[in-house]
Amino acid sequence: MQTIRFKNMPKIVATGTIAGPKECAGVVGKYVDKTLSDDTFGESTYEKAECKMLSYAISQTIENAGKRETDVDLLVSGDLLNQIISASFAARDFETPFLGVYSACSTMTESMAVAAALVNAGYYKNVVAATGSHFASAERQYRYPLELGNTRPPQSQWTVTGAGGAFITSANEENRVKNTQKNAEKDAENAPAITFATFGRVVDFGITDVNNMGAAMAPAAAHTILTHLRETGRSVSDYDLILTGDLGALGSRILKDLTWEKGVDIQPNHVDCGEIVYNVLEDEFQGGSGAGCSAVVFNAYIYQKLQKREINRVLFAATGALLSTVSSAQGESIPCICHAISIENV
């Protein structure tokens, strides 16, 4: 079994988000806590800006939960940079135990699943899960520095500049928390709960093109979603939304084909964060990618839809490509993974 059922149903009582100007020009922008006027965030390097964004998202998450930093028992966080330096450097700003995690762009659901497991078991009461990414730092690490002015192929995606966090707490603890997040009017007792987590397997279909992340990650998403439905006994219609992380337009089409081949039609309920994060009029190619993609879209846009009960059950399946510049240079194909969590109003 790859799926865990959380009997104590840990609650997501608040979130915090920050995103760049390009990201906030689209439909998600009005739901984000802070919009950057420029991608440097007042820092001298893009890596420092990424770290500062993640630190902001964590602080804002704690503030939106009506809590203090000392109330947080554990921070679970990761990012895309080597040695997850954004997460570990951001953790220096908090006097909180830190658990660094990495599964590329699926780090948001991985961190939330780990946090929910620890809270569900009673080891911790309050855990913050967070991640983020930055377009310029990701380009520099995985592809080419912006200064080179390389042509972007049509199958490429645009790494999201943004970060997001979720405050996950036990059912007993959340009854004492007042959620003060913008546009939220309900007490924390009405907060959505994490009910299941399906940890994915590494899947590799032999894709070697580092610009074609959607095609590489779609098989992992299909495997995890189908596994989740089989092991929980649920169907696509049981979910108001099946939300994938950052497959983009091409990857989403491949995912639908792969699940269709297995007799499961997810099209009526499926939305990809990468497809909706940007303004459709912009030249964003296949859409958004990066750990910050699903972090911003879920923790801003989708979370507030859950709070308002416009949707009540979401399968959140973030996807990640587990490559490095070294493996790509050596001709390795791209292994990928997808972790999924079920989030419900109960």
MOLIN-V797963 format. One record per residue. N is the residue number from 1. RES is the residue in three letters. PHI is phi in radians with two decimals (NA if undefined). PSI is psi in radians with two decimals (* if undefined). NEAR is the number of other C-alpha atoms within 12 Angstrom. Layout:
N:RES:PHI:PSI:NEAR ; N:RES:PHI:PSI:NEAR
This chain:
1:MET:NA:2.30:16 ; 2:GLN:-1.74:-0.08:24 ; 3:THR:-1.91:2.34:28 ; 4:ILE:-1.89:2.36:29 ; 5:ARG:-1.78:2.22:27 ; 6:PHE:-1.64:1.73:31 ; 7:LYS:-1.13:-0.56:20 ; 8:ASN:-1.55:-0.02:26 ; 9:MET:0.81:1.24:38 ; 10:PRO:-0.97:2.51:49 ; 11:LYS:-1.81:2.52:49 ; 12:ILE:-1.68:1.72:54 ; 13:VAL:-1.57:-0.25:49 ; 14:ALA:-2.90:2.78:54 ; 15:THR:-2.39:2.91:55 ; 16:GLY:-2.52:2.41:50 ; 17:THR:-2.47:2.69:54 ; 18:ILE:-2.57:2.51:54 ; 19:ALA:-2.67:2.81:51 ; 20:GLY:-1.34:3.02:39 ; 21:PRO:-1.12:-0.63:27 ; 22:LYS:-1.14:-0.74:33 ; 23:GLU:-1.17:-0.67:48 ; 24:CYS:-1.44:-0.03:34 ; 25:ALA:-1.36:-0.25:23 ; 26:GLY:-1.66:-2.86:29 ; 27:VAL:-1.16:-0.47:23 ; 28:VAL:-1.34:-0.42:40 ; 29:GLY:-0.93:-0.73:29 ; 30:LYS:-1.25:-0.17:24 ; 31:TYR:-1.69:-0.16:33 ; 32:VAL:-1.39:2.47:41 ; 33:ASP:-1.15:-0.73:38 ; 34:LYS:-2.42:2.25:32 ; 35:THR:-1.81:2.20:31 ; 36:LEU:-1.35:2.47:28 ; 37:SER:-1.41:-0.43:17 ; 38:ASP:-2.64:2.78:22 ; 39:ASP:-1.30:-0.15:32 ; 40:THR:-1.45:-0.34:26 ; 41:PHE:0.95:0.57:28 ; 42:GLY:1.34:0.20:17 ; 43:GLU:-1.84:2.88:15 ; 44:SER:-1.49:-0.30:13 ; 45:THR:-2.37:2.77:17 ; 46:TYR:-1.21:-0.57:30 ; 47:GLU:-1.13:-0.71:36 ; 48:LYS:-1.15:-0.63:26 ; 49:ALA:-1.14:-0.71:35 ; 50:GLU:-1.10:-0.77:48 ; 51:CYS:-1.07:-0.74:43 ; 52:LYS:-1.15:-0.66:40 ; 53:MET:-1.09:-0.77:46 ; 54:LEU:-1.15:-0.70:54 ; 55:SER:-1.08:-0.71:40 ; 56:TYR:-1.10:-0.79:38 ; 57:ALA:-1.05:-0.70:45 ; 58:ILE:-1.15:-0.83:49 ; 59:SER:-1.07:-0.74:41 ; 60:GLN:-1.17:-0.63:37 ; 61:THR:-1.08:-0.79:45 ; 62:ILE:-1.13:-0.75:43 ; 63:GLU:-1.11:-0.75:32 ; 64:ASN:-1.15:-0.41:35 ; 65:ALA:-1.42:-0.08:41 ; 66:GLY:1.25:0.47:28 ; 67:LYS:-2.03:3.01:31 ; 68:ARG:-1.91:2.83:22 ; 69:GLU:-1.00:-0.63:27 ; 70:THR:-1.22:-0.23:18 ; 71:ASP:-1.42:-0.25:26 ; 72:VAL:-1.48:2.18:34 ; 73:ASP:-1.47:-0.50:31 ; 74:LEU:-2.77:2.48:36 ; 75:LEU:-1.94:2.15:47 ; 76:VAL:-1.98:2.02:44 ; 77:SER:-2.68:2.74:52 ; 78:GLY:-2.82:3.09:49 ; 79:ASP:-2.75:-2.89:49 ; 80:LEU:-1.74:-0.25:50 ; 81:LEU:-1.38:2.77:38 ; 82:ASN:-0.94:2.34:22 ; 83:GLN:1.03:0.48:16 ; 84:ILE:0.63:0.95:30 ; 85:ILE:-1.20:-0.51:30 ; 86:SER:-1.10:-0.79:40 ; 87:ALA:-1.20:-0.80:46 ; 88:SER:-1.23:-0.63:33 ; 89:PHE:-1.23:-0.66:26 ; 90:ALA:-1.12:-0.59:36 ; 91:ALA:-1.12:-0.35:34 ; 92:ARG:-1.10:-0.41:19 ; 93:ASP:-1.40:-0.09:21 ; 94:PHE:-2.23:2.38:26 ; 95:GLU:-1.54:1.10:17 ; 96:THR:-2.38:2.42:25 ; 97:PRO:-0.95:2.49:23 ; 98:PHE:-2.20:2.27:27 ; 99:LEU:-2.07:1.91:26 ; 100:GLY:-1.48:2.30:32 ; 101:VAL:-2.24:2.74:34 ; 102:TYR:-2.60:2.17:37 ; 103:SER:-2.61:0.74:36 ; 104:ALA:1.00:-2.31:47 ; 105:CYS:-1.31:-0.09:52 ; 106:SER:-1.65:0.22:52 ; 107:THR:-1.12:-0.49:52 ; 108:MET:-1.11:-0.85:52 ; 109:THR:-1.28:-0.56:54 ; 110:GLU:-1.08:-0.84:43 ; 111:SER:-1.14:-0.66:46 ; 112:MET:-1.20:-0.66:55 ; 113:ALA:-1.17:-0.75:48 ; 114:VAL:-1.12:-0.76:40 ; 115:ALA:-1.08:-0.77:47 ; 116:ALA:-1.12:-0.66:47 ; 117:ALA:-1.12:-0.74:39 ; 118:LEU:-1.19:-0.68:30 ; 119:VAL:-1.25:-0.75:39 ; 120:ASN:-1.04:-0.65:34 ; 121:ALA:-1.35:-0.18:21 ; 122:GLY:1.54:0.14:23 ; 123:TYR:-1.28:-0.57:17 ; 124:TYR:-2.39:2.68:27 ; 125:LYS:-1.68:-0.76:33 ; 126:ASN:-2.20:2.09:45 ; 127:VAL:-2.28:2.38:50 ; 128:VAL:-1.83:2.23:57 ; 129:ALA:-1.93:2.31:54 ; 130:ALA:-2.68:2.72:63 ; 131:THR:-2.82:2.99:63 ; 132:GLY:-2.94:3.07:58 ; 133:SER:-2.75:2.96:54 ; 134:HIS:-2.49:2.32:48 ; 135:PHE:-0.98:-0.88:40 ; 136:ALA:-1.20:-0.70:31 ; 137:SER:-1.21:-0.63:35 ; 138:ALA:-1.19:-0.71:35 ; 139:GLU:-1.07:-0.74:33 ; 140:ARG:-1.13:-0.67:24 ; 141:GLN:-1.42:-0.76:25 ; 142:TYR:-1.70:-0.45:31 ; 143:ARG:-2.24:-1.76:31 ; 144:TYR:-2.36:2.52:20 ; 145:PRO:-1.02:2.58:17 ; 146:LEU:-1.06:-0.51:18 ; 147:GLU:-1.08:-0.39:11 ; 148:LEU:-1.30:-0.40:11 ; 149:GLY:1.15:0.63:11 ; 150:ASN:-1.16:2.57:12 ; 151:THR:-1.26:2.37:14 ; 152:ARG:-1.59:2.17:21 ; 153:PRO:-1.24:2.76:17 ; 154:PRO:-1.14:-0.33:19 ; 155:GLN:-1.52:0.00:26 ; 156:SER:-1.41:2.76:33 ; 157:GLN:-2.03:2.91:38 ; 158:TRP:-1.89:2.02:44 ; 159:THR:-1.10:2.23:47 ; 160:VAL:-1.24:2.33:48 ; 161:THR:-1.62:1.79:52 ; 162:GLY:3.09:2.95:60 ; 163:ALA:-2.61:2.68:60 ; 164:GLY:-2.61:2.67:56 ; 165:GLY:-2.40:2.73:55 ; 166:ALA:-2.29:2.33:52 ; 167:PHE:-1.66:1.96:56 ; 168:ILE:-1.95:2.24:50 ; 169:THR:-2.42:2.85:48 ; 170:SER:-1.29:2.79:38 ; 171:ALA:-1.06:-0.65:34 ; 172:ASN:-1.23:-0.74:21 ; 173:GLU:-1.17:-0.67:31 ; 174:GLU:-1.18:-0.35:33 ; 175:ASN:-1.17:-0.32:22 ; 176:ARG:-1.71:-0.01:20 ; 177:VAL:-1.75:2.33:34 ; 178:LYS:-1.79:2.07:24 ; 179:ASN:-1.46:2.03:34 ; 180:THR:-1.82:0.24:24 ; 181:GLN:-1.08:2.56:36 ; 182:LYS:-0.95:2.39:28 ; 183:ASN:1.26:0.06:22 ; 184:ALA:-1.76:2.22:26 ; 185:GLU:-2.02:-0.17:19 ; 186:LYS:-1.66:2.66:23 ; 187:ASP:-1.21:2.89:25 ; 188:ALA:-1.13:-0.37:35 ; 189:GLU:-1.11:-0.32:28 ; 190:ASN:-1.73:0.18:29 ; 191:ALA:-1.21:2.61:44 ; 192:PRO:-1.17:2.62:41 ; 193:ALA:-1.95:2.64:44 ; 194:ILE:-1.62:2.03:44 ; 195:THR:-1.82:-0.53:35 ; 196:PHE:-2.46:2.67:39 ; 197:ALA:-2.36:2.27:44 ; 198:THR:-2.00:1.93:42 ; 199:PHE:-1.44:2.26:39 ; 200:GLY:-1.44:2.88:38 ; 201:ARG:-1.73:2.71:29 ; 202:VAL:-1.31:2.21:28 ; 203:VAL:-2.17:2.36:28 ; 204:ASP:-2.39:1.96:27 ; 205:PHE:-1.72:0.25:23 ; 206:GLY:1.50:0.23:19 ; 207:ILE:-1.26:2.28:26 ; 208:THR:-2.02:-0.10:28 ; 209:ASP:-1.39:1.94:28 ; 210:VAL:-1.23:-0.18:35 ; 211:ASN:-1.64:-0.06:34 ; 212:ASN:-2.00:1.11:34 ; 213:MET:-1.18:-0.60:51 ; 214:GLY:-1.06:-0.81:51 ; 215:ALA:-1.14:-0.64:43 ; 216:ALA:-1.20:-0.68:41 ; 217:MET:-1.54:-0.38:54 ; 218:ALA:-0.98:-0.76:45 ; 219:PRO:-1.07:-0.64:40 ; 220:ALA:-1.15:-0.70:44 ; 221:ALA:-1.10:-0.76:52 ; 222:ALA:-1.08:-0.76:47 ; 223:HIS:-1.09:-0.79:37 ; 224:THR:-1.20:-0.76:42 ; 225:ILE:-1.10:-0.81:49 ; 226:LEU:-1.13:-0.68:38 ; 227:THR:-1.11:-0.77:31 ; 228:HIS:-1.04:-0.82:36 ; 229:LEU:-1.11:-0.71:32 ; 230:ARG:-1.18:-0.79:19 ; 231:GLU:-1.34:-0.44:21 ; 232:THR:-1.62:-0.23:26 ; 233:GLY:1.30:0.27:15 ; 234:ARG:-1.65:2.88:19 ; 235:SER:-2.06:2.99:23 ; 236:VAL:-1.02:-0.68:29 ; 237:SER:-1.20:-0.24:20 ; 238:ASP:-1.28:-0.24:22 ; 239:TYR:-1.94:2.36:29 ; 240:ASP:-1.22:-0.49:29 ; 241:LEU:-2.66:2.29:33 ; 242:ILE:-1.89:1.87:43 ; 243:LEU:-1.85:1.94:47 ; 244:THR:-1.61:2.88:55 ; 245:GLY:-1.40:-1.20:57 ; 246:ASP:-2.66:0.94:57 ; 247:LEU:-1.34:-0.45:56 ; 248:GLY:1.28:-3.07:46 ; 249:ALA:-1.13:-0.85:38 ; 250:LEU:-1.16:-0.84:30 ; 251:GLY:-1.06:-0.63:39 ; 252:SER:-1.13:-0.71:40 ; 253:ARG:-1.13:-0.71:29 ; 254:ILE:-1.13:-0.74:27 ; 255:LEU:-1.01:-0.81:42 ; 256:LYS:-1.09:-0.66:34 ; 257:ASP:-1.15:-0.74:22 ; 258:LEU:-1.15:-0.72:27 ; 259:THR:-1.26:-0.61:28 ; 260:TRP:-1.07:-0.69:18 ; 261:GLU:-1.08:-0.45:16 ; 262:LYS:-1.65:0.17:17 ; 263:GLY:1.46:0.29:14 ; 264:VAL:-2.12:2.10:26 ; 265:ASP:-1.78:1.83:24 ; 266:ILE:-1.65:-0.09:36 ; 267:GLN:-0.95:-0.76:25 ; 268:PRO:-1.09:-0.43:17 ; 269:ASN:-1.99:0.02:24 ; 270:HIS:-1.67:2.38:34 ; 271:VAL:-2.42:2.45:36 ; 272:ASP:-1.91:2.31:43 ; 273:CYS:-1.00:-0.69:50 ; 274:GLY:-1.13:-0.49:47 ; 275:GLU:-1.36:-0.44:39 ; 276:ILE:-1.92:-0.12:40 ; 277:VAL:-1.25:-0.54:52 ; 278:TYR:-1.82:2.79:39 ; 279:ASN:-1.12:2.22:23 ; 280:VAL:-1.15:-0.27:21 ; 281:LEU:-1.42:-0.22:14 ; 282:GLU:-1.43:2.76:18 ; 283:ASP:-1.49:1.23:17 ; 284:GLU:-1.79:0.22:29 ; 285:PHE:1.02:-2.09:27 ; 286:GLN:-1.43:-0.11:37 ; 287:GLY:2.02:-2.76:40 ; 288:GLY:-1.64:2.80:50 ; 289:SER:-2.58:-2.99:55 ; 290:GLY:1.65:2.73:52 ; 291:ALA:-1.06:-0.52:55 ; 292:GLY:-1.29:-0.26:55 ; 293:CYS:-1.12:-1.06:58 ; 294:SER:-1.21:-0.52:57 ; 295:ALA:-1.10:-0.75:59 ; 296:VAL:-1.31:-0.83:58 ; 297:VAL:-1.12:-0.82:54 ; 298:PHE:-1.22:-0.90:53 ; 299:ASN:-1.24:-0.30:51 ; 300:ALA:-1.79:-1.25:46 ; 301:TYR:-1.22:-1.00:37 ; 302:ILE:-1.22:-0.69:40 ; 303:TYR:-1.06:-0.72:47 ; 304:GLN:-1.23:-0.50:37 ; 305:LYS:-1.15:-0.66:28 ; 306:LEU:-1.18:-0.73:34 ; 307:GLN:-1.04:-0.73:38 ; 308:LYS:-1.40:-0.05:21 ; 309:ARG:1.05:0.54:22 ; 310:GLU:-1.31:-0.47:17 ; 311:ILE:-2.33:2.67:25 ; 312:ASN:-2.19:-0.25:28 ; 313:ARG:-2.57:2.12:33 ; 314:VAL:-2.22:2.33:38 ; 315:LEU:-1.74:1.93:48 ; 316:PHE:-1.77:1.90:50 ; 317:ALA:-2.13:1.52:52 ; 318:ALA:-1.36:2.57:57 ; 319:THR:-2.08:2.63:59 ; 320:GLY:-2.51:2.46:48 ; 321:ALA:-1.77:2.07:49 ; 322:LEU:-1.64:0.91:36 ; 323:LEU:-1.79:2.96:37 ; 324:SER:-2.46:2.91:27 ; 325:THR:-1.11:-0.58:25 ; 326:VAL:-1.16:-0.86:17 ; 327:SER:-1.11:-0.67:18 ; 328:SER:-1.16:-0.73:22 ; 329:ALA:-1.15:-0.45:16 ; 330:GLN:-1.57:0.11:12 ; 331:GLY:1.45:0.21:16 ; 332:GLU:-1.22:2.58:20 ; 333:SER:-1.32:3.07:28 ; 334:ILE:-1.85:1.83:37 ; 335:PRO:-1.29:2.48:34 ; 336:CYS:-2.32:2.87:39 ; 337:ILE:-2.58:2.74:45 ; 338:CYS:-2.51:2.16:50 ; 339:HIS:-1.89:2.41:51 ; 340:ALA:-2.18:2.50:48 ; 341:ILE:-2.27:2.53:51 ; 342:SER:-1.72:2.20:45 ; 343:ILE:-2.12:2.21:45 ; 344:GLU:-2.43:2.64:34 ; 345:ASN:-1.52:2.02:31 ; 346:VAL:-2.07:*:24
